[in-house]
Amino acid sequence: MMSMTGKRRRASAKGAIVMAATIAASGSAFAQQIVVQGNSRIDAETVRSYVVGVSPEEGRRNLIASGMFSDVRVAHNGGRIIVSVRENNTINRVFFEGNKKVEKATLEGIVESKARGPYSQATVNSDLERIREVYRRAGRGLAKVSVRTVDLPNGRVDVVYAIDEGDKTGVKEIRFVGNQVYSDGRLKDLMTLSEMNLLSFVKTSDVYDPDRLANDLDLIRRYYLKNGYADFRVASADSRFDDAAGGWIITITVEEGQQYRVGAVSVDSRIPGVDGTVLRDELRTGVGDVYNAEDVEKTLTGVTTSVARSGHPFAQVRPTGERDRATGTVALGYIVEDGPKVYIERINVRGNTRTRDYVVRRELDLTEGDAYNRVLVDRAERRLNGLGFFKKVRFSNEPGSAPDRVIVNIDVEDQPTGSFSVAGGYSTADGIIGEVSVSESNFLGRGQYVRLAGTAGQYTRGVDFSFTEPYFLGYRLAAGFDVFNKYSDQTRYSRYVTDVVGGQLRLGLPITEEFGITLRYSIYNTDLKIPNTIKRPYNDCSFPIPGYTKTYDPGTILNGRNVGGLAQYPNCAYDGEASIALKEAVGSTLTSLAGVTLAYSTLDNLQLPRNGFYGEIKPEYAGLGGDSKFFRVTGEARYYKELYEDVVGFVKFQGGHVSPTEGNSLRVTDQFFLGPSLVRGFAPNGIGPRDVGSGDARSNAIGGTTYVGASVEVQFPIWGLPRDLGLKGAVFADAGTLFGYKGRRAFDVNGDGFINGTAPGGACNFNALTVGVEPECVNVRDKATIRSSVGASILWNSPLGPIRFDYAYALTKDEGQKVFGADGTYFGKVGKDQTQAFRFSGGSRF
């Protein structure tokens, strides 16, 4: 027998079923029998709309889910449905207090509690966790977030999130497990994430970001595969926030495997008419080479492109690799075969809120209607990731409208690409200098690069504007222009100042991934002036300064001569007089110059290279109008080799030559003026031809037409210092020379037809040290002496910018020539090289 309790349950269930059926059958008419209680702001019809046509329990759930009520009860009383509700308060406004590191707009975007929406404690609790997560990602993992409400009339409340941001909590430690080949320090150098240190107050790379970590793991993987470790894999990456340490602890476990070399390489063409031996020209991998996954990718792209051009757009190139662990070799094969005839029906670009569609599409070598090729799609994905415009790039496929059609989806996530920076620093050449710049690498979402910068310092100031369109006229040509103005004070090393105003047009043509050509046209006006004031009387022989005389005390020795007791000594040539060659260059010179840069690079890293070669040659012609008429060519070659882990050696060769055209003489400002950029240990303008006829021969460099130089340097980490501080040491040796003055040597300043200072036959034998007045000829000391030096450096790749300090000792130099008076008195040496043992350069960006 069934118990009475069971009977009652069955009766209750039947009643609920009957009630639900009655509600469903009655529809809107029955809605009038639903009684709503407890509502004040929300009208009864709105409440009934959630209950009509459903069971009482489902109606209750619907009302709770609406977010308008904190409590809902639905009961059956006779022929009526009683719905009792407790309304949620309505949010009037949402406030944030204490947020300084995270903007208000960011917080408003992530919280779900909104003004004019219903107040829900569950939603507020979720908002608290979302805010904490934002702060964790911003490097403030110990931030405390609380909430309070402020009651207002008519059931309204203000929601206030109070935030105590706390101190910065970045990545405290990055640990590696299982690495034997490369040290922890080397692997950390590959990562964009870094550990916290003394410079954490200015850097942001130590803020934990899971997306950045995922990208770093891929960089590590690619580095191992590039260096022959074909079995490498990241076994795990664990990130946890350690409250005691006050930051993130990241543990990365790797399995390196062994290094492989290429044992054999083959190309197997299975397409009639396609000769595999011809395709071997596209191979980037050779027998005996260390296995390099990047070279395999480049080979796939090259072979695929070559086969497609031969009339086989559906061809597929498939790599194979047979590892022989016993010999440590891998046999590489490239199989060329016909693939399925699949066409691209459509390419969808999704998620780009700022970047224009065509900026994404132009990185593809495929378009709608083309044959689908996986190798070319992979290359497009690598290109898009390399732009720096997107935080994420992901390619996926889906079936098209027919079996031979495919839809390619490109999902991207835009990231900020603009920057405002303030830079400052000091160098021995420019003194204290500051720079303010604004740049945007994805201008208006068009992929264009724009930069405006202004500099000001002790001895230089200027402004420049640059614009680059990376796809000129729809082709992969980087076209751009520069407009600039630069003032430079050279009076510490020469006796003039310049003000240059001009512009440049550029067109870059990438021939291969390693080789490129850049065409240039520049036009600029150089205004050269020689200061002539009491503090800087560098032109007072030609233009005496009224009332300016100088009295020397008895016994004063000046340039080896006793001038004491002469009340008004003719000192114009003794207190810093510019060379007559410089004086003739005073004024404006318009230069119209066309040139080309041929550059070849296999560097593994453009900023901090460890291995590879870089070379460039730059021929230039000035004479397309303007005042300057010359042909100039300069070149440079650098080779880097990692001698040991983190110990990098490189050799550098450089040279240049300039010669006049159309039978002209070179203007002094068109020649080369060199110093520490050629041989460290020498002052700016410290080597090369000099005018020794001037009383200021110490400073009067007049430039040369030919230079050659070589440098050897070894850079190494400084023992005992944390690697992530970015400090390194270096030792170096430099050698080079500058010679070949080709400017004018005689100037009839007085207009009397006689060149003051010339000897019979026209040679200039004038020396102001023995005469004390200004010559009208240039007495040139031009020796091709090899200058050399050795030294040591400290390099700091700091968050404030690169900083370098060099100390160099000159081994060989031009010692100058001895000067004697008419009576045989020895006055000393003139025209000797000017040395500078210490050289400091640096900058900051914050």
Disulfide bonds with the S-S distance in Angstrom:
Cys541-Cys572 2.09
Cys764-Cys777 2.00
